[in-house]
Amino acid sequence: MPDKKHRHIFILYIFSFSLVVRFIYLYFFKQNIMHIEQSLFGDAAQYILIAKNIASGNGFNMLPNSTILASRAPLLPFILAGIFRLFGTSYWPARIFQVCISSLVPVITYLIGKEIANERVGRISAYISILYPFYVFYSAYVLTETLFVFLFCLSLLYLIRFVKTGFYRDSLLAGMFLGLSALTRPIALGFGLFFVMCYFFVPGRRLKGSAIILAVMFLVILPWTIRNYIVFEKFVPVTTEAGRVFYSGNNPMNKTGGCIRGVDFIEPEETGSMGEVEASQYMFKKGLEFIGHNPVTFLKMSIKKVGRLWRIFPYWTSGFANIKYKLISIFSYGLILSFFILGLFLSIKDWKSFLPLYCLILYTCIFCMVFYGTMRFRLPIMPAVIVLGSMGMDRLLWKK
């Protein structure tokens, strides 16, 4: 068991190693990064447009005087706006910021592994996180993935500590980071509610701490919710995208369980003349109608959606289905997944400590079944998968 000084040195080493790996990728693949971002990640362009408008004083929208005012969660655009104000509108300072917070994810994963299992599991988890190709890949792109994984990892760490200790400080920090995660991706709101619901049935539960988690989470998003109510005169917690996201995975056109526009869905023509909130409500209603008329299809598609979440290599329509990406996936995520299954069984004897990890994995599966499946949804659950995989690796390779 290393003392505090050696642990701090190791944490600094993890962060430095992570930075080096990510900066190498950023430097040597910069042309490829720009091409991929422009051709495959349309949401990156939207975040940048919103950020530029904020930085120039034109408000939270994609174009000056635009009527699209809450289609994206606000935290990343506001952070980008701050970076643009400080360093100009070059994308590279934003990429460097993302590389830095991505380099903190292995540190947090180490702390999770050490907290929930032991020092060696924490260290194995850290090394895997440093070199995990999809963490490195997404750290270079102006997308929510890196920021969300960073904040969600912190949420997970403090939820684990709260379950173990019951300290109100941990519940407060868990709620705060869940709220910030929700302002990056609203999916975190549902996870906070789901975790507290599951924790309610745990023997020796601490209800006051659970209430603090939810209260702080909602207090963090409250200013943005109030802003949305002022703008739309309707209750919109974070974004107006829920209806479109739900419809994209539940419509007659969708045969794959994905959400690619033109392949899996096209927005109904009627929504073109509707406001942002009305269009979302209309698409949510149409999605419910589809499920009501096709319950068997919905159940079959739900299985396919979860399969997309856990599949080993990218889907053929994603732009990353060539042999290079398949091999990278097989020898990184594929190997982790095999050890994860063993680690999952090993964790059952101390199931209460692992409850936040179980809830995260189960909630993400349920979310995909209801909405749609994509490998991008898997990135936030990888800290849990990596820690459990490290437990399996520790038992199989080092413990007799």
Secondary structure, 3 states (H helix, E strand, C coil): CCCHHHHHHHHHHHHHHHHHHHHHHHHHCHHHHHHHHHHHCHHHHHHHHHHHHHHCCCCCCCCCCCCCCCCCCCHHHHHHHHHHHHHCCCCHHHHHHHHHHHHHHHHHHHHHHHHHCCHHHHHHHHHHHHHCHHHHHHCCCCCHHHHHHHHHHHHHHHHHHHHHHCCHHHHHHHHHHHHHHHCCCCHHHHHHHHHHHHHCCCCCCCHHHHHHHHHHHHHHHHHHHHHHHHHHCCCCCCCCCHHHHHHHHCCCCCCCCCCCECCCECCCHHHHHCCHHHHHHHHHHHHHHHHHHCHHHHHHHHHHHHHHHHCCCCCHHHCCCCHHHHHHHHHHHHHHHHHHHHHHHHHHHHCCCCHHHHHHHHHHHHHHHHCCCCHHHHHHHHHHHHHHHHHHHHHHHCCC
